[in-house]
């Protein structure tokens, strides 16, 4: 798994790639928490290159959603492949998180409103 | 064809997943995704709950047949039945969401059949996925 951060104005795009499993999710969570703690509260996770996630990856996403929203921001998801989307749906995450078909649409959504 | 992987530690998860990929070579991607996920959730549950964060033996076996895939996990931890684990509340608002129980829930949802048997000394969990 690999994580990279990319800023688009006041929104940060987190590009996650590879396999998010019970071992790599811890690294993902640490990177995200550190990034949010540094003051980056408006996040978009680009999941186009995430080919696999287990509940461990969902734990990292949920913890980051809570952390950003409590600070007045959000974590929104973009470009989710079919299998990852199925895991999000089965876990009830599609009703609490905002999902977009493209990174641009997810970034633009912050111009309209901020928060949950 | 059936092959087995033996380990003693949660740190071997990456190798277990690589083993599942290898055992399922040539199988449809969606089916492999489901089996991988179910094996991971079962495997991490055994170490987190069964062995309480410690170490212990786990054997993972994968049988690939033309119409189905069967993965079997055998461990020597105290009895733990993932088919009986409480379902998570999927309707709770975001700030009240807990991720506990999500692993067992996903495991049950992704498989066509999940069977747990407690034997005298070990637990046997059988995961069956029909091929698409």
gemmi code that builds the backbone of each chain (N, CA, C; Angstrom):
import gemmi

chains = {
    "A": [
        ("UNK", (0.828, -1.201, 0.000), (0.000, 0.000, 0.000), (0.864, 1.253, 0.000)),
        ("UNK", (0.388, 2.297, -0.692), (1.107, 3.559, -0.767), (0.129, 4.718, -0.536)),
        ("UNK", (0.592, 5.776, 0.124), (-0.254, 6.946, 0.399), (0.496, 8.204, -0.019)),
        ("UNK", (-0.155, 9.058, -0.803), (0.452, 10.334, -1.189), (-0.555, 11.461, -1.014)),
        ("UNK", (-0.042, 12.627, -0.639), (-0.918, 13.781, -0.433), (-0.644, 14.825, -1.503)),
        ("UNK", (-1.749, 15.450, -1.927), (-1.675, 16.377, -3.040), (-2.688, 17.491, -2.734)),
        ("UNK", (-2.274, 18.758, -2.759), (-3.240, 19.806, -2.402), (-3.854, 20.467, -3.633)),
        ("UNK", (-5.145, 20.718, -3.543), (-5.913, 21.425, -4.582), (-6.544, 22.626, -3.884)),
        ("UNK", (-5.855, 23.720, -3.797), (-6.364, 24.876, -3.049), (-6.402, 24.515, -1.571)),
        ("UNK", (-7.571, 24.677, -0.944), (-7.662, 24.349, 0.487), (-8.102, 22.903, 0.722)),
        ("UNK", (-8.229, 22.133, -0.359), (-8.624, 20.729, -0.231), (-7.402, 19.838, -0.484)),
        ("UNK", (-7.270, 18.800, 0.319), (-6.151, 17.870, 0.126), (-6.663, 16.555, -0.443)),
        ("UNK", (-5.994, 16.082, -1.479), (-6.355, 14.793, -2.072), (-5.362, 13.749, -1.565)),
        ("UNK", (-5.891, 12.702, -0.981), (-5.065, 11.604, -0.480), (-5.153, 10.477, -1.502)),
        ("UNK", (-4.061, 10.211, -2.169), (-4.069, 9.154, -3.180), (-3.587, 7.865, -2.516)),
        ("UNK", (-4.508, 6.913, -2.387), (-4.177, 5.640, -1.740), (-4.116, 4.581, -2.834)),
        ("UNK", (-3.098, 3.733, -2.787), (-3.025, 2.691, -3.807), (-2.591, 1.363, -3.200)),
        ("UNK", (-2.991, 0.284, -3.865), (-2.598, -1.056, -3.425), (-3.627, -1.720, -2.548)),
        ("UNK", (-3.141, -2.504, -1.606), (-3.986, -3.360, -0.786), (-4.013, -2.829, 0.650)),
        ("UNK", (-5.221, -2.481, 1.131), (-5.355, -1.990, 2.506), (-5.849, -3.152, 3.357)),
        ("UNK", (-4.938, -3.755, 4.100), (-5.307, -4.920, 4.912), (-4.987, -4.649, 6.384)),
        ("UNK", (-5.138, -5.674, 7.204), (-4.951, -5.534, 8.647), (-3.569, -5.058, 9.066)),
        ("UNK", (-2.594, -5.195, 8.203), (-1.259, -4.714, 8.552), (-0.986, -3.331, 7.973)),
        ("UNK", (-1.382, -3.108, 6.724), (-1.087, -1.818, 6.084), (-2.044, -0.713, 6.542)),
        ("UNK", (-3.231, -1.073, 7.036), (-4.216, -0.064, 7.446), (-3.704, 0.783, 8.605)),
        ("UNK", (-2.863, 0.193, 9.434), (-2.311, 0.931, 10.573), (-1.448, 2.097, 10.069)),
        ("UNK", (-0.670, 1.834, 9.054), (0.166, 2.860, 8.444), (-0.707, 3.945, 7.817)),
        ("UNK", (-1.764, 3.512, 7.124), (-2.702, 4.464, 6.517), (-3.301, 5.369, 7.589)),
        ("UNK", (-3.763, 4.770, 8.679), (-4.387, 5.536, 9.759), (-3.401, 6.544, 10.360)),
        ("UNK", (-2.179, 6.105, 10.613), (-1.168, 7.006, 11.183), (-0.892, 8.188, 10.266)),
        ("UNK", (-0.772, 7.898, 8.962), (-0.483, 8.970, 7.998), (-1.647, 9.968, 7.953)),
        ("UNK", (-2.879, 9.435, 7.899), (-4.054, 10.306, 7.826), (-4.197, 11.136, 9.096)),
        ("UNK", (-4.042, 10.511, 10.249), (-4.210, 11.233, 11.508), (-3.182, 12.339, 11.669)),
        ("UNK", (-1.947, 12.042, 11.270), (-0.896, 13.051, 11.349), (-1.195, 14.224, 10.426)),
        ("UNK", (-1.710, 13.906, 9.253), (-2.006, 14.926, 8.251), (-3.147, 15.824, 8.710)),
        ("UNK", (-4.187, 15.221, 9.287), (-5.333, 15.992, 9.787), (-4.897, 16.829, 10.993)),
        ("UNK", (-4.092, 16.231, 11.872), (-3.617, 16.947, 13.061), (-2.798, 18.174, 12.670)),
        ("UNK", (-2.188, 18.149, 11.486), (-1.392, 19.289, 11.015), (-2.288, 20.402, 10.465)),
        ("UNK", (-3.602, 20.194, 10.523), (-4.522, 21.260, 10.133), (-5.220, 21.073, 8.801)),
        ("UNK", (-5.017, 19.927, 8.166), (-5.693, 19.652, 6.884), (-7.010, 18.935, 7.163)),
        ("UNK", (-8.104, 19.690, 7.097), (-9.402, 19.121, 7.498), (-10.316, 18.780, 6.331)),
        ("UNK", (-9.992, 19.310, 5.135), (-10.854, 19.044, 3.976), (-10.146, 18.020, 3.096)),
        ("UNK", (-10.563, 16.776, 3.211), (-9.856, 15.704, 2.512), (-10.731, 14.995, 1.478)),
        ("UNK", (-10.077, 14.578, 0.401), (-10.696, 13.709, -0.597), (-9.769, 12.507, -0.731)),
        ("UNK", (-10.298, 11.315, -0.548), (-9.479, 10.115, -0.758), (-9.728, 9.603, -2.170)),
        ("UNK", (-8.674, 9.593, -2.980), (-8.763, 9.045, -4.327), (-8.473, 7.542, -4.218)),
        ("UNK", (-9.516, 6.716, -4.409), (-9.389, 5.269, -4.203), (-9.262, 4.497, -5.516)),
        ("UNK", (-9.006, 5.209, -6.599), (-8.956, 4.555, -7.917), (-8.001, 3.363, -7.946)),
        ("UNK", (-6.880, 3.480, -7.225), (-5.872, 2.416, -7.283), (-5.909, 1.493, -6.068)),
        ("UNK", (-6.998, 1.576, -5.287), (-7.149, 0.643, -4.158), (-7.851, -0.604, -4.687)),
        ("UNK", (-7.125, -1.703, -4.745), (-7.721, -2.913, -5.312), (-8.344, -3.804, -4.242)),
        ("UNK", (-8.032, -3.509, -2.976), (-8.538, -4.367, -1.902), (-8.608, -3.596, -0.594)),
        ("UNK", (-9.664, -3.808, 0.171), (-9.676, -3.334, 1.561), (-10.482, -4.304, 2.400)),
        ("UNK", (-10.051, -4.456, 3.652), (-10.814, -5.258, 4.609), (-11.409, -4.285, 5.619)),
        ("UNK", (-12.001, -4.816, 6.697), (-12.601, -3.944, 7.711), (-11.545, -3.052, 8.351)),
        ("UNK", (-10.289, -3.463, 8.290), (-9.213, -2.646, 8.867), (-9.091, -1.317, 8.120)),
        ("UNK", (-9.247, -1.353, 6.810), (-9.209, -0.124, 6.016), (-10.396, 0.765, 6.340)),
        ("UNK", (-11.553, 0.139, 6.566), (-12.751, 0.906, 6.915), (-12.583, 1.588, 8.262)),
        ("UNK", (-11.904, 0.904, 9.189), (-11.644, 1.507, 10.503), (-10.824, 2.791, 10.350)),
        ("UNK", (-9.830, 2.749, 9.471), (-8.983, 3.930, 9.242), (-9.810, 5.066, 8.632)),
        ("UNK", (-10.693, 4.724, 7.687), (-11.536, 5.756, 7.072), (-12.497, 6.355, 8.097)),
        ("UNK", (-13.129, 5.490, 8.894), (-14.100, 5.981, 9.874), (-13.432, 6.880, 10.911)),
        ("UNK", (-12.263, 6.473, 11.383), (-11.541, 7.285, 12.376), (-11.213, 8.658, 11.788)),
        ("UNK", (-10.875, 8.705, 10.501), (-10.517, 9.969, 9.861), (-11.748, 10.832, 9.601)),
        ("UNK", (-12.870, 10.183, 9.253), (-14.133, 10.928, 9.102), (-14.472, 11.621, 10.418)),
        ("UNK", (-14.368, 10.884, 11.513), (-14.705, 11.459, 12.823), (-13.761, 12.613, 13.168)),
        ("UNK", (-12.469, 12.392, 12.922), (-11.465, 13.396, 13.266), (-11.674, 14.696, 12.467)),
        ("UNK", (-11.908, 14.569, 11.163), (-12.074, 15.770, 10.334), (-13.399, 16.476, 10.651)),
        ("UNK", (-14.489, 15.708, 10.800), (-15.790, 16.342, 11.039), (-15.833, 17.049, 12.383)),
        ("UNK", (-15.173, 16.485, 13.368), (-15.156, 17.149, 14.684), (-14.419, 18.470, 14.612)),
        ("UNK", (-13.553, 18.613, 13.605), (-12.830, 19.879, 13.425), (-13.511, 20.776, 12.397)),
        ("UNK", (-14.704, 20.375, 11.924), (-15.428, 21.183, 10.953), (-15.137, 20.827, 9.503)),
        ("UNK", (-14.387, 19.753, 9.275), (-14.060, 19.341, 7.909), (-14.760, 18.056, 7.522)),
        ("UNK", (-14.153, 17.314, 6.603), (-14.755, 16.049, 6.160), (-13.705, 15.235, 5.390)),
        ("UNK", (-14.004, 13.960, 5.240), (-13.248, 13.081, 4.344), (-14.258, 12.531, 3.353)),
        ("UNK", (-14.034, 12.822, 2.076), (-14.952, 12.355, 1.030), (-14.198, 11.408, 0.111)),
        ("UNK", (-14.950, 10.487, -0.517), (-14.300, 9.437, -1.303), (-14.554, 9.615, -2.794)),
        ("UNK", (-13.553, 9.309, -3.600), (-13.704, 9.427, -5.052), (-13.126, 8.204, -5.755)),
        ("UNK", (-13.721, 7.886, -6.921), (-13.195, 6.854, -7.824), (-13.065, 5.475, -7.167)),
        ("UNK", (-14.170, 4.983, -6.630), (-14.132, 3.722, -5.887), (-14.435, 2.561, -6.835)),
        ("UNK", (-13.589, 1.547, -6.841), (-13.866, 0.411, -7.734), (-14.984, -0.478, -7.173)),
        ("UNK", (-15.536, -1.327, -8.003), (-16.765, -2.060, -7.663), (-16.639, -2.908, -6.394)),
        ("UNK", (-15.535, -3.611, -6.240), (-15.401, -4.479, -5.065), (-15.265, -3.686, -3.770)),
        ("UNK", (-14.507, -2.596, -3.835), (-14.337, -1.745, -2.647), (-15.671, -1.084, -2.300)),
        ("UNK", (-16.404, -0.678, -3.321), (-17.716, -0.069, -3.099), (-18.660, -1.069, -2.409)),
        ("UNK", (-18.589, -2.313, -2.819), (-19.434, -3.340, -2.210), (-19.134, -3.461, -0.710)),
        ("UNK", (-17.860, -3.429, -0.355), (-17.470, -3.509, 1.063), (-18.008, -2.297, 1.825)),
        ("UNK", (-17.928, -1.114, 1.205), (-18.446, 0.107, 1.834), (-19.957, 0.012, 2.026)),
        ("UNK", (-20.643, -0.537, 1.021), (-22.101, -0.669, 1.111), (-22.500, -1.663, 2.187)),
        ("UNK", (-21.857, -2.832, 2.178), (-22.191, -3.873, 3.157), (-21.934, -3.398, 4.586)),
        ("UNK", (-21.015, -2.448, 4.738), (-20.659, -1.948, 6.063), (-21.464, -0.724, 6.459)),
        ("UNK", (-22.375, -0.295, 5.581), (-23.208, 0.865, 5.893), (-22.458, 2.191, 5.804)),
        ("UNK", (-21.327, 2.213, 5.102), (-20.541, 3.453, 5.010), (-21.073, 4.394, 3.937)),
        ("UNK", (-21.824, 3.854, 2.966), (-22.285, 4.719, 1.879), (-23.375, 5.681, 2.360)),
        ("UNK", (-23.959, 5.396, 3.532), (-24.985, 6.311, 4.044), (-24.386, 7.408, 4.927)),
        ("UNK", (-23.171, 7.224, 5.404), (-22.582, 8.262, 6.272), (-21.449, 9.034, 5.596)),
        ("UNK", (-20.950, 8.525, 4.459), (-19.870, 9.234, 3.777), (-20.347, 9.732, 2.420)),
        ("UNK", (-19.674, 10.786, 1.922), (-20.026, 11.309, 0.602), (-19.099, 10.700, -0.439)),
        ("UNK", (-19.716, 10.126, -1.484), (-18.960, 9.420, -2.525), (-19.116, 10.134, -3.863)),
        ("UNK", (-18.033, 10.212, -4.615), (-18.053, 10.903, -5.902), (-17.390, 10.047, -6.976)),
        ("UNK", (-17.834, 10.264, -8.222), (-17.274, 9.493, -9.325), (-15.904, 10.006, -9.763)),
        ("UNK", (-15.615, 11.272, -9.461), (-14.313, 11.812, -9.864), (-13.714, 12.649, -8.736)),
        ("UNK", (-12.396, 12.796, -8.768), (-11.695, 13.614, -7.776), (-12.144, 15.070, -7.920)),
        ("UNK", (-12.294, 15.535, -9.150), (-12.705, 16.926, -9.379), (-14.055, 17.218, -8.738)),
        ("UNK", (-15.002, 16.289, -8.902), (-16.333, 16.494, -8.318), (-16.252, 16.517, -6.795)),
        ("UNK", (-15.401, 15.650, -6.228), (-15.260, 15.592, -4.767), (-14.620, 16.876, -4.253)),
        ("UNK", (-13.587, 17.363, -4.947), (-12.928, 18.611, -4.546), (-13.911, 19.774, -4.654)),
        ("UNK", (-14.659, 19.811, -5.766), (-15.605, 20.901, -5.996), (-16.712, 20.919, -4.956)),
        ("UNK", (-17.055, 19.740, -4.401), (-18.163, 19.661, -3.437), (-17.880, 20.510, -2.190)),
        ("UNK", (-16.613, 20.743, -1.902), (-16.272, 21.558, -0.720), (-16.554, 23.042, -0.942)),
        ("UNK", (-16.613, 23.445, -2.195), (-16.907, 24.847, -2.483), (-18.360, 25.161, -2.153)),
        ("UNK", (-19.202, 24.101, -2.186), (-20.626, 24.273, -1.941), (-20.935, 24.281, -0.461)),
        ("UNK", (-20.444, 23.255, 0.241), (-20.727, 23.180, 1.667), (-19.612, 22.417, 2.365)),
        ("UNK", (-19.442, 22.690, 3.613), (-18.428, 22.013, 4.397), (-19.106, 21.327, 5.564)),
        ("UNK", (-18.686, 20.123, 5.874), (-19.253, 19.407, 7.020), (-20.079, 18.236, 6.573)),
        ("UNK", (-20.847, 17.675, 7.482), (-21.579, 16.456, 7.176), (-22.972, 16.797, 6.715)),
    ],
    "B": [
        ("UNK", (-7.752, -28.653, -6.465), (-6.446, -28.660, -5.834), (-6.536, -27.954, -4.486)),
        ("UNK", (-5.913, -28.541, -3.481), (-5.937, -27.916, -2.163), (-4.513, -27.712, -1.676)),
        ("UNK", (-4.243, -26.507, -1.130), (-2.934, -26.306, -0.521), (-3.110, -25.655, 0.847)),
        ("UNK", (-2.096, -25.825, 1.688), (-2.192, -25.343, 3.060), (-1.062, -24.399, 3.413)),
        ("UNK", (-1.374, -23.493, 4.328), (-0.390, -22.530, 4.828), (-0.453, -22.579, 6.350)),
        ("UNK", (0.693, -22.733, 6.985), (0.729, -22.789, 8.449), (1.482, -21.589, 8.998)),
        ("UNK", (0.939, -21.005, 10.039), (1.617, -19.864, 10.642), (1.373, -19.841, 12.142)),
        ("UNK", (2.076, -18.917, 12.810), (1.994, -18.828, 14.256), (1.754, -17.395, 14.713)),
        ("UNK", (1.628, -16.464, 13.753), (1.578, -15.056, 14.141), (0.736, -14.218, 13.196)),
        ("UNK", (0.092, -13.215, 13.761), (-0.704, -12.233, 13.019), (0.168, -11.485, 11.999)),
        ("UNK", (1.460, -11.384, 12.301), (2.374, -10.657, 11.402), (2.485, -11.335, 10.045)),
        ("UNK", (2.031, -12.584, 9.967), (2.099, -13.333, 8.705), (0.927, -13.037, 7.772)),
        ("UNK", (0.077, -12.082, 8.169), (-1.124, -11.803, 7.363), (-0.801, -11.552, 5.886)),
        ("UNK", (0.235, -10.758, 5.638), (0.599, -10.477, 4.247), (0.893, -11.752, 3.474)),
        ("UNK", (1.581, -12.693, 4.130), (1.898, -13.967, 3.474), (0.655, -14.836, 3.296)),
        ("UNK", (-0.282, -14.733, 4.250), (-1.533, -15.488, 4.127), (-2.312, -14.995, 2.908)),
        ("UNK", (-2.385, -13.663, 2.749), (-3.110, -13.103, 1.605), (-2.420, -13.469, 0.288)),
        ("UNK", (-1.098, -13.454, 0.294), (-0.353, -13.862, -0.910), (-0.620, -15.337, -1.219)),
        ("UNK", (-0.740, -16.139, -0.143), (-1.051, -17.563, -0.304), (-2.435, -17.743, -0.934)),
        ("UNK", (-3.418, -16.958, -0.468), (-4.773, -17.046, -1.038), (-4.736, -16.673, -2.521)),
        ("UNK", (-4.020, -15.592, -2.839), (-3.903, -15.173, -4.250), (-3.306, -16.288, -5.102)),
        ("UNK", (-2.276, -16.910, -4.562), (-1.571, -17.967, -5.291), (-2.482, -19.185, -5.475)),
        ("UNK", (-3.184, -19.560, -4.392), (-4.089, -20.723, -4.459), (-5.211, -20.477, -5.459)),
        ("UNK", (-5.614, -19.202, -5.585), (-6.752, -18.860, -6.449), (-6.313, -18.362, -7.821)),
        ("UNK", (-5.079, -18.652, -8.200), (-4.595, -18.202, -9.510), (-5.546, -18.677, -10.606)),
        ("UNK", (-5.976, -17.773, -11.461), (-6.862, -18.135, -12.563), (-8.343, -18.010, -12.241)),
        ("UNK", (-8.662, -17.797, -10.960), (-10.069, -17.645, -10.549), (-10.504, -16.198, -10.803)),
        ("UNK", (-11.809, -15.984, -11.084), (-12.348, -14.653, -11.336), (-11.976, -13.698, -10.195)),
        ("UNK", (-11.656, -12.454, -10.570), (-11.174, -11.455, -9.600), (-12.175, -11.180, -8.473)),
        ("UNK", (-13.483, -11.116, -8.800), (-14.485, -10.811, -7.775), (-14.540, -11.906, -6.712)),
        ("UNK", (-14.400, -13.153, -7.161), (-14.432, -14.290, -6.232), (-13.195, -14.276, -5.341)),
        ("UNK", (-12.040, -13.997, -5.940), (-10.796, -13.950, -5.153), (-10.894, -12.834, -4.105)),
        ("UNK", (-11.443, -11.695, -4.507), (-11.604, -10.570, -3.580), (-12.404, -11.015, -2.356)),
        ("UNK", (-13.510, -11.700, -2.590), (-14.383, -12.133, -1.494), (-13.682, -13.139, -0.575)),
        ("UNK", (-12.973, -14.091, -1.173), (-12.289, -15.123, -0.376), (-11.159, -14.494, 0.442)),
        ("UNK", (-10.401, -13.606, -0.190), (-9.310, -12.892, 0.463), (-9.847, -12.141, 1.700)),
        ("UNK", (-10.944, -11.423, 1.485), (-11.530, -10.626, 2.564), (-11.989, -11.522, 3.713)),
        ("UNK", (-12.705, -12.591, 3.380), (-13.228, -13.475, 4.429), (-12.095, -14.144, 5.198)),
        ("UNK", (-11.060, -14.573, 4.474), (-9.915, -15.220, 5.153), (-9.219, -14.199, 6.060)),
        ("UNK", (-9.033, -12.972, 5.562), (-8.372, -11.966, 6.407), (-9.168, -11.690, 7.676)),
        ("UNK", (-10.484, -11.505, 7.528), (-11.299, -11.187, 8.706), (-11.260, -12.338, 9.711)),
        ("UNK", (-11.358, -13.564, 9.202), (-11.314, -14.735, 10.095), (-9.948, -14.826, 10.775)),
        ("UNK", (-8.895, -14.623, 10.004), (-7.519, -14.725, 10.498), (-7.241, -13.683, 11.590)),
        ("UNK", (-7.607, -12.420, 11.336), (-7.334, -11.372, 12.327), (-8.184, -11.587, 13.584)),
        ("UNK", (-9.409, -12.094, 13.401), (-10.251, -12.395, 14.573), (-9.623, -13.447, 15.466)),
        ("UNK", (-9.044, -14.459, 14.850), (-8.416, -15.536, 15.629), (-7.303, -14.957, 16.503)),
        ("UNK", (-6.468, -14.092, 15.920), (-5.352, -13.537, 16.709), (-5.801, -12.479, 17.711)),
        ("UNK", (-6.748, -11.619, 17.293), (-7.177, -10.555, 18.208), (-8.020, -11.096, 19.351)),
        ("UNK", (-8.973, -11.983, 19.037), (-9.889, -12.483, 20.068), (-9.451, -13.840, 20.604)),
        ("UNK", (-9.265, -14.799, 19.691), (-8.906, -16.144, 20.118), (-7.607, -16.183, 20.912)),
        ("UNK", (-6.544, -15.677, 20.322), (-5.227, -15.684, 20.977), (-4.964, -14.381, 21.741)),
        ("UNK", (-5.994, -13.534, 21.868), (-5.936, -12.303, 22.678), (-4.693, -11.455, 22.385)),
        ("UNK", (-4.373, -11.306, 21.115), (-3.239, -10.463, 20.738), (-1.896, -11.186, 20.757)),
        ("UNK", (-1.908, -12.441, 21.210), (-0.652, -13.202, 21.275), (-0.453, -14.079, 20.052)),
        ("UNK", (0.370, -15.103, 20.223), (0.662, -15.988, 19.099), (0.024, -17.359, 19.299)),
        ("UNK", (-0.043, -18.133, 18.229), (-0.612, -19.474, 18.295), (-0.766, -20.018, 16.892)),
        ("UNK", (-0.899, -21.335, 16.778), (-0.954, -21.932, 15.446), (-2.276, -21.692, 14.706)),
        ("UNK", (-2.148, -21.402, 13.424), (-3.306, -21.318, 12.532), (-2.918, -22.006, 11.228)),
        ("UNK", (-3.804, -22.859, 10.739), (-3.605, -23.474, 9.427), (-4.699, -22.957, 8.500)),
        ("UNK", (-4.287, -22.485, 7.333), (-5.253, -22.016, 6.339), (-5.162, -22.941, 5.136)),
        ("UNK", (-6.326, -23.475, 4.722), (-6.342, -24.375, 3.584), (-7.308, -23.806, 2.554)),
        ("UNK", (-6.932, -23.874, 1.305), (-7.817, -23.383, 0.244), (-8.026, -24.486, -0.788)),
        ("UNK", (-9.300, -24.813, -1.038), (-9.662, -25.806, -2.060), (-10.365, -25.085, -3.200)),
        ("UNK", (-9.754, -25.123, -4.354), (-10.372, -24.499, -5.524), (-10.992, -25.585, -6.390)),
        ("UNK", (-12.314, -25.504, -6.573), (-13.030, -26.448, -7.432), (-13.686, -25.641, -8.551)),
        ("UNK", (-14.143, -26.319, -9.607), (-14.712, -25.579, -10.739), (-15.892, -24.682, -10.362)),
        ("UNK", (-16.694, -25.108, -9.388), (-17.889, -24.321, -9.081), (-17.811, -23.554, -7.769)),
        ("UNK", (-16.829, -23.863, -6.946), (-16.769, -23.188, -5.647), (-15.357, -23.169, -5.092)),
        ("UNK", (-15.169, -22.275, -4.112), (-13.902, -22.233, -3.390), (-14.218, -22.429, -1.912)),
        ("UNK", (-13.471, -23.304, -1.268), (-13.650, -23.527, 0.162), (-12.343, -23.197, 0.866)),
        ("UNK", (-12.423, -22.262, 1.822), (-11.252, -21.937, 2.641), (-11.537, -22.437, 4.054)),
        ("UNK", (-10.545, -23.072, 4.658), (-10.721, -23.615, 6.007), (-9.629, -23.068, 6.909)),
        ("UNK", (-10.010, -22.558, 8.067), (-9.029, -22.073, 9.045), (-9.160, -22.904, 10.308)),
        ("UNK", (-8.041, -23.437, 10.782), (-8.036, -24.241, 12.010), (-7.085, -23.583, 13.002)),
        ("UNK", (-7.581, -23.366, 14.234), (-6.729, -22.749, 15.263), (-6.973, -23.442, 16.596)),
        ("UNK", (-6.059, -23.230, 17.544), (-6.146, -23.896, 18.843), (-6.478, -22.931, 19.973)),
        ("UNK", (-7.055, -21.799, 19.623), (-7.454, -20.805, 20.627), (-8.741, -21.268, 21.319)),
        ("UNK", (-9.130, -20.587, 22.421), (-10.432, -20.914, 23.028), (-11.550, -20.744, 22.004)),
        ("UNK", (-12.680, -21.397, 22.245), (-13.786, -21.370, 21.290), (-14.231, -19.951, 20.975)),
        ("UNK", (-14.379, -19.653, 19.700), (-14.942, -18.373, 19.261), (-15.668, -18.623, 17.948)),
        ("UNK", (-16.974, -18.311, 17.953), (-17.796, -18.592, 16.785), (-18.154, -17.292, 16.064)),
        ("UNK", (-17.503, -16.992, 14.941), (-17.794, -15.732, 14.238), (-19.194, -15.699, 13.628)),
        ("UNK", (-19.819, -16.869, 13.492), (-21.176, -16.862, 12.930), (-22.182, -16.357, 13.965)),
        ("UNK", (-21.772, -16.320, 15.247), (-22.676, -15.888, 16.316), (-22.391, -14.456, 16.770)),
        ("UNK", (-21.341, -13.846, 16.227), (-20.971, -12.492, 16.667), (-22.100, -11.514, 16.361)),
        ("UNK", (-22.302, -10.548, 17.259), (-23.388, -9.577, 17.095), (-23.185, -8.746, 15.832)),
        ("UNK", (-24.292, -8.460, 15.143), (-24.220, -7.640, 13.931), (-24.036, -6.182, 14.334)),
        ("UNK", (-23.234, -5.428, 13.570), (-23.046, -4.006, 13.893), (-24.294, -3.194, 13.530)),
        ("UNK", (-24.462, -2.034, 14.159), (-25.584, -1.150, 13.840), (-25.197, -0.302, 12.631)),
        ("UNK", (-25.762, -0.656, 11.471), (-25.387, 0.017, 10.232), (-26.216, 1.273, 9.977)),
        ("UNK", (-27.142, 1.566, 10.892), (-27.978, 2.754, 10.706), (-27.613, 3.884, 11.664)),
        ("UNK", (-26.641, 3.654, 12.525), (-26.260, 4.678, 13.497), (-25.642, 5.875, 12.779)),
        ("UNK", (-25.820, 7.084, 13.329), (-25.150, 8.251, 12.733), (-23.627, 8.127, 12.851)),
        ("UNK", (-22.911, 8.894, 12.031), (-21.459, 8.710, 11.913), (-20.711, 8.796, 13.241)),
        ("UNK", (-21.168, 9.717, 14.103), (-20.414, 9.917, 15.345), (-20.687, 8.826, 16.378)),
        ("UNK", (-21.659, 7.951, 16.069), (-21.924, 6.831, 16.982), (-21.545, 5.491, 16.358)),
        ("UNK", (-20.925, 5.536, 15.189), (-20.524, 4.284, 14.537), (-19.351, 3.635, 15.258)),
        ("UNK", (-19.468, 2.324, 15.413), (-18.343, 1.557, 15.955), (-17.954, 0.545, 14.890)),
        ("UNK", (-16.671, 0.274, 14.799), (-16.255, -0.679, 13.775), (-16.141, -2.090, 14.339)),
        ("UNK", (-16.351, -2.239, 15.639), (-16.331, -3.577, 16.222), (-17.428, -4.432, 15.606)),
        ("UNK", (-17.090, -5.662, 15.263), (-18.099, -6.557, 14.691), (-18.202, -6.457, 13.179)),
        ("UNK", (-17.554, -5.457, 12.604), (-17.627, -5.278, 11.154), (-16.948, -6.435, 10.408)),
        ("UNK", (-15.862, -6.933, 10.967), (-15.124, -8.016, 10.327), (-15.967, -9.274, 10.172)),
        ("UNK", (-16.623, -9.698, 11.266), (-17.472, -10.904, 11.219), (-18.664, -10.679, 10.296)),
        ("UNK", (-19.197, -9.448, 10.329), (-20.333, -9.103, 9.478), (-19.938, -9.228, 8.001)),
        ("UNK", (-18.806, -8.663, 7.638), (-18.344, -8.720, 6.245), (-18.075, -10.155, 5.811)),
        ("UNK", (-17.450, -10.901, 6.711), (-17.146, -12.311, 6.431), (-18.433, -13.069, 6.080)),
        ("UNK", (-19.468, -12.859, 6.885), (-20.747, -13.559, 6.645), (-21.406, -13.079, 5.368)),
        ("UNK", (-21.320, -11.762, 5.102), (-21.971, -11.201, 3.917), (-21.289, -11.625, 2.618)),
        ("UNK", (-19.983, -11.761, 2.654), (-19.235, -12.021, 1.421), (-19.230, -13.504, 1.031)),
        ("UNK", (-19.528, -14.377, 2.004), (-19.500, -15.812, 1.716), (-20.907, -16.359, 1.481)),
        ("UNK", (-20.989, -17.476, 0.778), (-22.289, -18.122, 0.582), (-22.621, -19.031, 1.757)),
        ("UNK", (-21.580, -19.511, 2.434), (-21.821, -20.380, 3.583), (-20.637, -20.258, 4.543)),
        ("UNK", (-20.946, -20.128, 5.834), (-19.899, -20.064, 6.862), (-20.267, -21.069, 7.939)),
        ("UNK", (-19.349, -21.971, 8.201), (-19.650, -23.029, 9.176), (-18.554, -23.071, 10.242)),
        ("UNK", (-18.982, -23.095, 11.502), (-18.012, -23.136, 12.609), (-18.213, -24.424, 13.395)),
        ("UNK", (-17.133, -25.115, 13.685), (-17.206, -26.328, 14.515), (-16.123, -26.243, 15.588)),
        ("UNK", (-16.533, -26.440, 16.847), (-15.556, -26.535, 17.926), (-15.269, -28.013, 18.152)),
        ("UNK", (-14.007, -28.419, 17.966), (-13.621, -29.796, 18.245), (-12.972, -29.831, 19.632)),
        ("UNK", (-12.476, -30.969, 20.026), (-11.931, -31.100, 21.378), (-10.837, -30.060, 21.660)),
        ("UNK", (-9.939, -29.884, 20.693), (-8.791, -29.002, 20.944), (-8.710, -27.804, 20.021)),
        ("UNK", (-9.524, -27.793, 19.001), (-9.366, -26.686, 18.040), (-10.695, -26.200, 17.467)),
        ("UNK", (-10.604, -25.071, 16.783), (-11.750, -24.472, 16.099), (-11.560, -24.671, 14.601)),
        ("UNK", (-12.637, -25.045, 13.927), (-12.573, -25.204, 12.471), (-13.623, -24.289, 11.845)),
        ("UNK", (-13.148, -23.346, 11.048), (-14.057, -22.424, 10.369), (-13.982, -22.699, 8.871)),
        ("UNK", (-15.130, -22.986, 8.282), (-15.177, -23.303, 6.853), (-15.925, -22.204, 6.117)),
        ("UNK", (-15.282, -21.636, 5.118), (-15.862, -20.537, 4.335), (-16.079, -21.020, 2.906)),
        ("UNK", (-17.316, -20.938, 2.444), (-17.601, -21.406, 1.088), (-18.071, -20.259, 0.209)),
        ("UNK", (-17.458, -20.146, -0.957), (-17.864, -19.119, -1.919), (-18.131, -19.777, -3.267)),
        ("UNK", (-19.355, -19.598, -3.783), (-19.670, -20.114, -5.115), (-18.956, -19.230, -6.142)),
        ("UNK", (-18.469, -19.844, -7.218), (-17.773, -19.060, -8.247), (-18.770, -18.396, -9.182)),
        ("UNK", (-18.409, -17.203, -9.640), (-19.352, -16.445, -10.478), (-19.199, -16.835, -11.935)),
    ],
}
model = gemmi.Model(1)
for chain_id, residues in chains.items():
    chain = gemmi.Chain(chain_id)
    for i, (resn, *xyz) in enumerate(residues, 1):
        res = gemmi.Residue()
        res.name, res.seqid = resn, gemmi.SeqId(i, " ")
        for name, pos in zip(("N", "CA", "C"), xyz):
            atom = gemmi.Atom()
            atom.name, atom.element = name, gemmi.Element(name[0])
            atom.pos, atom.b_iso = gemmi.Position(*pos), 0.0
            res.add_atom(atom)
        chain.add_residue(res)
    model.add_chain(chain)
structure = gemmi.Structure()
structure.add_model(model)
structure.setup_entities()
